[in-house]
Amino acid sequence: MELNQLESISNLSTSSSDEEISPDSCISLEAEVPEALYMGMKDFISDNPKWDQYQLMSSAIANFLFQNGCCDRAVTEKYLNDLFTLDESE
């Protein structure tokens, strides 16, 4: 990752750490993923119609951040909400 990309990420994380996550405060994200992950995501979404690709990616990022020590309240709330939402759909 280039230095200016790291600075942008650092500025984003410090400026939004006290804000709640809301649908109005979303950004677009483009990423390349291995085909196996794409197929797993596609299968999961087709088996769980209450989920879409945006919810799945958001949940996966919150899960990763929470499990790796992120203490931001909004991330924790997203992680816990998605955890219980997932349990209800099974």
N, CA, C and O atoms as a GROMACS GRO file, in nm:
protein
  360
    1MET      N    1   0.084  -0.117   0.000
    1MET     CA    2   0.000   0.000   0.000
    1MET      C    3   0.089   0.123   0.000
    1MET      O    4   0.189   0.127   0.072
    2GLU      N    5   0.054   0.223  -0.079
    2GLU     CA    6   0.133   0.344  -0.085
    2GLU      C    7   0.109   0.430   0.038
    2GLU      O    8   0.007   0.417   0.106
    3LEU      N    9   0.205   0.518   0.064
    3LEU     CA   10   0.198   0.603   0.182
    3LEU      C   11   0.072   0.690   0.182
    3LEU      O   12   0.009   0.705   0.286
    4ASN      N   13   0.035   0.748   0.066
    4ASN     CA   14  -0.084   0.833   0.063
    4ASN      C   15  -0.212   0.754   0.088
    4ASN      O   16  -0.308   0.810   0.141
    5GLN      N   17  -0.215   0.627   0.050
    5GLN     CA   18  -0.331   0.543   0.080
    5GLN      C   19  -0.340   0.518   0.231
    5GLN      O   20  -0.448   0.522   0.288
    6LEU      N   21  -0.227   0.491   0.293
    6LEU     CA   22  -0.226   0.469   0.438
    6LEU      C   23  -0.268   0.595   0.512
    6LEU      O   24  -0.341   0.587   0.611
    7GLU      N   25  -0.222   0.711   0.466
    7GLU     CA   26  -0.262   0.836   0.530
    7GLU      C   27  -0.411   0.859   0.516
    7GLU      O   28  -0.475   0.905   0.611
    8SER      N   29  -0.467   0.828   0.400
    8SER     CA   30  -0.611   0.845   0.379
    8SER      C   31  -0.690   0.755   0.472
    8SER      O   32  -0.790   0.798   0.530
    9ILE      N   33  -0.646   0.631   0.488
    9ILE     CA   34  -0.714   0.538   0.577
    9ILE      C   35  -0.702   0.587   0.721
    9ILE      O   36  -0.798   0.581   0.797
   10SER      N   37  -0.584   0.634   0.758
   10SER     CA   38  -0.563   0.685   0.893
   10SER      C   39  -0.653   0.805   0.921
   10SER      O   40  -0.713   0.813   1.028
   11ASN      N   41  -0.662   0.897   0.827
   11ASN     CA   42  -0.749   1.014   0.844
   11ASN      C   43  -0.894   0.973   0.854
   11ASN      O   44  -0.969   1.030   0.934
   12LEU      N   45  -0.936   0.876   0.774
   12LEU     CA   46  -1.074   0.829   0.777
   12LEU      C   47  -1.105   0.766   0.912
   12LEU      O   48  -1.211   0.793   0.969
   13SER      N   49  -1.015   0.684   0.963
   13SER     CA   50  -1.044   0.615   1.089
   13SER      C   51  -1.047   0.712   1.206
   13SER      O   52  -1.127   0.692   1.298
   14THR      N   53  -0.964   0.814   1.207
   14THR     CA   54  -0.965   0.907   1.319
   14THR      C   55  -1.081   1.004   1.311
   14THR      O   56  -1.131   1.048   1.414
   15SER      N   57  -1.125   1.038   1.191
   15SER     CA   58  -1.233   1.135   1.179
   15SER      C   59  -1.370   1.074   1.204
   15SER      O   60  -1.463   1.146   1.239
   16SER      N   61  -1.384   0.943   1.187
   16SER     CA   62  -1.517   0.883   1.200
   16SER      C   63  -1.528   0.790   1.320
   16SER      O   64  -1.628   0.718   1.331
   17SER      N   65  -1.431   0.788   1.409
   17SER     CA   66  -1.432   0.691   1.518
   17SER      C   67  -1.544   0.714   1.618
   17SER      O   68  -1.588   0.619   1.683
   18ASP      N   69  -1.593   0.837   1.634
   18ASP     CA   70  -1.698   0.865   1.730
   18ASP      C   71  -1.838   0.866   1.667
   18ASP      O   72  -1.937   0.887   1.738
   19GLU      N   73  -1.846   0.845   1.537
   19GLU     CA   74  -1.975   0.852   1.469
   19GLU      C   75  -2.040   0.714   1.464
   19GLU      O   76  -1.972   0.612   1.456
   20GLU      N   77  -2.173   0.714   1.469
   20GLU     CA   78  -2.248   0.590   1.453
   20GLU      C   79  -2.250   0.550   1.306
   20GLU      O   80  -2.246   0.636   1.218
   21ILE      N   81  -2.256   0.421   1.278
   21ILE     CA   82  -2.270   0.374   1.142
   21ILE      C   83  -2.416   0.385   1.103
   21ILE      O   84  -2.502   0.329   1.171
   22SER      N   85  -2.444   0.455   0.996
   22SER     CA   86  -2.580   0.466   0.948
   22SER      C   87  -2.580   0.446   0.797
   22SER      O   88  -2.476   0.462   0.732
   23PRO      N   89  -2.695   0.412   0.741
   23PRO     CA   90  -2.702   0.392   0.595
   23PRO      C   91  -2.660   0.516   0.516
   23PRO      O   92  -2.613   0.504   0.403
   24ASP      N   93  -2.676   0.634   0.574
   24ASP     CA   94  -2.640   0.757   0.504
   24ASP      C   95  -2.490   0.781   0.503
   24ASP      O   96  -2.442   0.861   0.424
   25SER      N   97  -2.415   0.714   0.590
   25SER     CA   98  -2.271   0.737   0.598
   25SER      C   99  -2.193   0.621   0.537
   25SER      O  100  -2.093   0.577   0.593
   26CYS      N  101  -2.237   0.572   0.424
   26CYS     CA  102  -2.172   0.460   0.357
   26CYS      C  103  -2.081   0.510   0.245
   26CYS      O  104  -2.104   0.617   0.188
   27ILE      N  105  -1.979   0.432   0.215
   27ILE     CA  106  -1.891   0.461   0.104
   27ILE      C  107  -1.887   0.339   0.013
   27ILE      O  108  -1.920   0.229   0.056
   28SER      N  109  -1.848   0.359  -0.110
   28SER     CA  110  -1.832   0.247  -0.203
   28SER      C  111  -1.694   0.188  -0.184
   28SER      O  112  -1.598   0.258  -0.153
   29LEU      N  113  -1.685   0.058  -0.203
   29LEU     CA  114  -1.559  -0.013  -0.186
   29LEU      C  115  -1.547  -0.114  -0.298
   29LEU      O  116  -1.640  -0.190  -0.326
   30GLU      N  117  -1.433  -0.114  -0.362
   30GLU     CA  118  -1.408  -0.210  -0.469
   30GLU      C  119  -1.292  -0.297  -0.427
   30GLU      O  120  -1.187  -0.247  -0.386
   31ALA      N  121  -1.310  -0.429  -0.438
   31ALA     CA  122  -1.204  -0.520  -0.397
   31ALA      C  123  -1.205  -0.644  -0.485
   31ALA      O  124  -1.310  -0.689  -0.531
   32GLU      N  125  -1.088  -0.697  -0.508
   32GLU     CA  126  -1.076  -0.825  -0.578
   32GLU      C  127  -1.069  -0.934  -0.473
   32GLU      O  128  -0.993  -0.924  -0.376
   33VAL      N  129  -1.149  -1.038  -0.492
   33VAL     CA  130  -1.150  -1.151  -0.398
   33VAL      C  131  -1.126  -1.280  -0.477
   33VAL      O  132  -1.157  -1.287  -0.595
   34PRO      N  133  -1.070  -1.380  -0.412
   34PRO     CA  134  -1.052  -1.508  -0.479
   34PRO      C  135  -1.187  -1.566  -0.522
   34PRO      O  136  -1.290  -1.542  -0.458
   35GLU      N  137  -1.185  -1.640  -0.630
   35GLU     CA  138  -1.308  -1.697  -0.683
   35GLU      C  139  -1.381  -1.783  -0.582
   35GLU      O  140  -1.504  -1.783  -0.578
   36ALA      N  141  -1.307  -1.857  -0.499
   36ALA     CA  142  -1.370  -1.943  -0.398
   36ALA      C  143  -1.452  -1.860  -0.300
   36ALA      O  144  -1.562  -1.900  -0.261
   37LEU      N  145  -1.400  -1.742  -0.259
   37LEU     CA  146  -1.475  -1.655  -0.169
   37LEU      C  147  -1.598  -1.598  -0.238
   37LEU      O  148  -1.705  -1.588  -0.177
   38TYR      N  149  -1.583  -1.561  -0.364
   38TYR     CA  150  -1.697  -1.509  -0.441
   38TYR      C  151  -1.807  -1.613  -0.451
   38TYR      O  152  -1.925  -1.582  -0.432
   39MET      N  153  -1.769  -1.738  -0.482
   39MET     CA  154  -1.869  -1.844  -0.495
   39MET      C  155  -1.936  -1.871  -0.360
   39MET      O  156  -2.057  -1.895  -0.355
   40GLY      N  157  -1.860  -1.868  -0.251
   40GLY     CA  158  -1.918  -1.885  -0.118
   40GLY      C  159  -2.016  -1.774  -0.085
   40GLY      O  160  -2.123  -1.798  -0.030
   41MET      N  161  -1.979  -1.650  -0.120
   41MET     CA  162  -2.067  -1.536  -0.097
   41MET      C  163  -2.195  -1.550  -0.180
   41MET      O  164  -2.305  -1.528  -0.131
   42LYS      N  165  -2.179  -1.587  -0.305
   42LYS     CA  166  -2.294  -1.605  -0.395
   42LYS      C  167  -2.388  -1.714  -0.343
   42LYS      O  168  -2.510  -1.698  -0.343
   43ASP      N  169  -2.331  -1.826  -0.299
   43ASP     CA  170  -2.412  -1.936  -0.246
   43ASP      C  171  -2.485  -1.895  -0.118
   43ASP      O  172  -2.602  -1.926  -0.100
   44PHE      N  173  -2.413  -1.824  -0.029
   44PHE     CA  174  -2.475  -1.779   0.096
   44PHE      C  175  -2.592  -1.685   0.069
   44PHE      O  176  -2.698  -1.699   0.130
   45ILE      N  177  -2.572  -1.591  -0.022
   45ILE     CA  178  -2.679  -1.495  -0.053
   45ILE      C  179  -2.798  -1.564  -0.117
   45ILE      O  180  -2.913  -1.529  -0.089
   46SER      N  181  -2.773  -1.661  -0.203
   46SER     CA  182  -2.886  -1.731  -0.265
   46SER      C  183  -2.962  -1.818  -0.164
   46SER      O  184  -3.082  -1.840  -0.180
   47ASP      N  185  -2.892  -1.866  -0.061
   47ASP     CA  186  -2.957  -1.947   0.043
   47ASP      C  187  -3.021  -1.863   0.153
   47ASP      O  188  -3.103  -1.913   0.230
   48ASN      N  189  -2.985  -1.735   0.162
   48ASN     CA  190  -3.034  -1.645   0.266
   48ASN      C  191  -3.085  -1.517   0.202
   48ASN      O  192  -3.012  -1.418   0.195
   49PRO      N  193  -3.210  -1.516   0.155
   49PRO     CA  194  -3.261  -1.401   0.080
   49PRO      C  195  -3.269  -1.272   0.160
   49PRO      O  196  -3.284  -1.165   0.100
   50LYS      N  197  -3.260  -1.277   0.293
   50LYS     CA  198  -3.263  -1.154   0.372
   50LYS      C  199  -3.129  -1.080   0.366
   50LYS      O  200  -3.120  -0.965   0.408
   51TRP      N  201  -3.026  -1.145   0.315
   51TRP     CA  202  -2.893  -1.086   0.304
   51TRP      C  203  -2.866  -1.046   0.161
   51TRP      O  204  -2.918  -1.107   0.068
   52ASP      N  205  -2.783  -0.942   0.143
   52ASP     CA  206  -2.734  -0.906   0.010
   52ASP      C  207  -2.582  -0.888   0.018
   52ASP      O  208  -2.524  -0.898   0.126
   53GLN      N  209  -2.520  -0.860  -0.095
   53GLN     CA  210  -2.373  -0.851  -0.097
   53GLN      C  211  -2.321  -0.739  -0.009
   53GLN      O  212  -2.211  -0.748   0.046
   54TYR      N  213  -2.398  -0.633   0.004
   54TYR     CA  214  -2.354  -0.518   0.084
   54TYR      C  215  -2.358  -0.551   0.233
   54TYR      O  216  -2.265  -0.518   0.307
   55GLN      N  217  -2.465  -0.615   0.277
   55GLN     CA  218  -2.474  -0.655   0.418
   55GLN      C  219  -2.367  -0.758   0.452
   55GLN      O  220  -2.306  -0.752   0.559
   56LEU      N  221  -2.343  -0.850   0.361
   56LEU     CA  222  -2.244  -0.955   0.385
   56LEU      C  223  -2.104  -0.896   0.399
   56LEU      O  224  -2.031  -0.932   0.492
   57MET      N  225  -2.065  -0.807   0.310
   57MET     CA  226  -1.933  -0.746   0.317
   57MET      C  227  -1.918  -0.659   0.442
   57MET      O  228  -1.815  -0.662   0.508
   58SER      N  229  -2.021  -0.582   0.472
   58SER     CA  230  -2.019  -0.497   0.591
   58SER      C  231  -2.006  -0.582   0.717
   58SER      O  232  -1.929  -0.549   0.807
   59SER      N  233  -2.081  -0.691   0.723
   59SER     CA  234  -2.075  -0.782   0.836
   59SER      C  235  -1.938  -0.848   0.847
   59SER      O  236  -1.883  -0.861   0.957
   60ALA      N  237  -1.882  -0.889   0.735
   60ALA     CA  238  -1.751  -0.954   0.736
   60ALA      C  239  -1.642  -0.858   0.784
   60ALA      O  240  -1.553  -0.898   0.860
   61ILE      N  241  -1.649  -0.733   0.741
   61ILE     CA  242  -1.548  -0.634   0.784
   61ILE      C  243  -1.564  -0.606   0.933
   61ILE      O  244  -1.464  -0.599   1.005
   62ALA      N  245  -1.687  -0.589   0.980
   62ALA     CA  246  -1.710  -0.565   1.123
   62ALA      C  247  -1.662  -0.684   1.205
   62ALA      O  248  -1.601  -0.665   1.311
   63ASN      N  249  -1.688  -0.805   1.158
   63ASN     CA  250  -1.644  -0.926   1.226
   63ASN      C  251  -1.491  -0.928   1.238
   63ASN      O  252  -1.436  -0.952   1.345
   64PHE      N  253  -1.424  -0.902   1.126
   64PHE     CA  254  -1.278  -0.901   1.126
   64PHE      C  255  -1.224  -0.795   1.223
   64PHE      O  256  -1.136  -0.824   1.304
   65LEU      N  257  -1.276  -0.674   1.215
   65LEU     CA  258  -1.227  -0.565   1.300
   65LEU      C  259  -1.250  -0.596   1.448
   65LEU      O  260  -1.160  -0.577   1.530
   66PHE      N  261  -1.370  -0.642   1.481
   66PHE     CA  262  -1.402  -0.673   1.620
   66PHE      C  263  -1.310  -0.782   1.674
   66PHE      O  264  -1.255  -0.769   1.784
   67GLN      N  265  -1.295  -0.889   1.598
   67GLN     CA  266  -1.214  -1.002   1.645
   67GLN      C  267  -1.065  -0.971   1.649
   67GLN      O  268  -0.988  -1.046   1.708
   68ASN      N  269  -1.025  -0.861   1.586
   68ASN     CA  270  -0.884  -0.823   1.588
   68ASN      C  271  -0.858  -0.699   1.673
   68ASN      O  272  -0.760  -0.628   1.654
   69GLY      N  273  -0.948  -0.674   1.769
   69GLY     CA  274  -0.922  -0.575   1.870
   69GLY      C  275  -0.977  -0.436   1.850
   69GLY      O  276  -0.947  -0.347   1.929
   70CYS      N  277  -1.056  -0.413   1.747
   70CYS     CA  278  -1.114  -0.280   1.727
   70CYS      C  279  -1.214  -0.253   1.840
   70CYS      O  280  -1.302  -0.335   1.868
   71CYS      N  281  -1.200  -0.139   1.905
   71CYS     CA  282  -1.285  -0.105   2.020
   71CYS      C  283  -1.390   0.000   1.986
   71CYS      O  284  -1.458   0.050   2.076
   72ASP      N  285  -1.402   0.034   1.859
   72ASP     CA  286  -1.499   0.135   1.819
   72ASP      C  287  -1.641   0.084   1.846
   72ASP      O  288  -1.675  -0.028   1.809
   73ARG      N  289  -1.721   0.166   1.911
   73ARG     CA  290  -1.856   0.125   1.951
   73ARG      C  291  -1.943   0.088   1.831
   73ARG      O  292  -2.019  -0.009   1.837
   74ALA      N  293  -1.933   0.164   1.723
   74ALA     CA  294  -2.015   0.137   1.604
   74ALA      C  295  -1.979   0.002   1.542
   74ALA      O  296  -2.068  -0.071   1.496
   75VAL      N  297  -1.851  -0.032   1.541
   75VAL     CA  298  -1.808  -0.161   1.488
   75VAL      C  299  -1.860  -0.274   1.576
   75VAL      O  300  -1.908  -0.375   1.525
   76THR      N  301  -1.852  -0.257   1.707
   76THR     CA  302  -1.901  -0.357   1.800
   76THR      C  303  -2.052  -0.377   1.784
   76THR      O  304  -2.099  -0.491   1.782
   77GLU      N  305  -2.126  -0.268   1.772
   77GLU     CA  306  -2.271  -0.278   1.753
   77GLU      C  307  -2.305  -0.349   1.624
   77GLU      O  308  -2.395  -0.434   1.621
   78LYS      N  309  -2.235  -0.317   1.515
   78LYS     CA  310  -2.258  -0.383   1.386
   78LYS      C  311  -2.230  -0.532   1.398
   78LYS      O  312  -2.308  -0.615   1.352
   79TYR      N  313  -2.118  -0.566   1.461
   79TYR     CA  314  -2.081  -0.706   1.480
   79TYR      C  315  -2.190  -0.782   1.557
   79TYR      O  316  -2.234  -0.888   1.513
   80LEU      N  317  -2.232  -0.727   1.670
   80LEU     CA  318  -2.332  -0.795   1.753
   80LEU      C  319  -2.468  -0.801   1.685
   80LEU      O  320  -2.536  -0.904   1.692
   81ASN      N  321  -2.510  -0.694   1.621
   81ASN     CA  322  -2.639  -0.694   1.550
   81ASN      C  323  -2.641  -0.799   1.440
   81ASN      O  324  -2.738  -0.872   1.426
   82ASP      N  325  -2.532  -0.807   1.363
   82ASP     CA  326  -2.526  -0.905   1.255
   82ASP      C  327  -2.516  -1.047   1.309
   82ASP      O  328  -2.568  -1.141   1.248
   83LEU      N  329  -2.452  -1.064   1.421
   83LEU     CA  330  -2.440  -1.195   1.482
   83LEU      C  331  -2.579  -1.250   1.517
   83LEU      O  332  -2.610  -1.366   1.489
   84PHE      N  333  -2.662  -1.166   1.577
   84PHE     CA  334  -2.796  -1.210   1.615
   84PHE      C  335  -2.890  -1.216   1.495
   84PHE      O  336  -2.980  -1.299   1.493
   85THR      N  337  -2.870  -1.131   1.396
   85THR     CA  338  -2.952  -1.136   1.273
   85THR      C  339  -2.925  -1.266   1.200
   85THR      O  340  -3.017  -1.330   1.150
   86LEU      N  341  -2.798  -1.306   1.194
   86LEU     CA  342  -2.761  -1.432   1.128
   86LEU      C  343  -2.825  -1.550   1.198
   86LEU      O  344  -2.875  -1.640   1.131
   87ASP      N  345  -2.826  -1.552   1.332
   87ASP     CA  346  -2.885  -1.661   1.408
   87ASP      C  347  -3.036  -1.672   1.383
   87ASP      O  348  -3.090  -1.782   1.376
   88GLU      N  349  -3.104  -1.557   1.370
   88GLU     CA  350  -3.247  -1.559   1.347
   88GLU      C  351  -3.284  -1.617   1.212
   88GLU      O  352  -3.391  -1.676   1.198
   89SER      N  353  -3.197  -1.600   1.111
   89SER     CA  354  -3.232  -1.645   0.976
   89SER      C  355  -3.205  -1.793   0.956
   89SER      O  356  -3.246  -1.849   0.855
   90GLU      N  357  -3.137  -1.858   1.050
   90GLU     CA  358  -3.106  -2.002   1.033
   90GLU      C  359  -3.220  -2.088   1.082
   90GLU      O  360  -3.211  -2.211   1.075
   0.00000   0.00000   0.00000
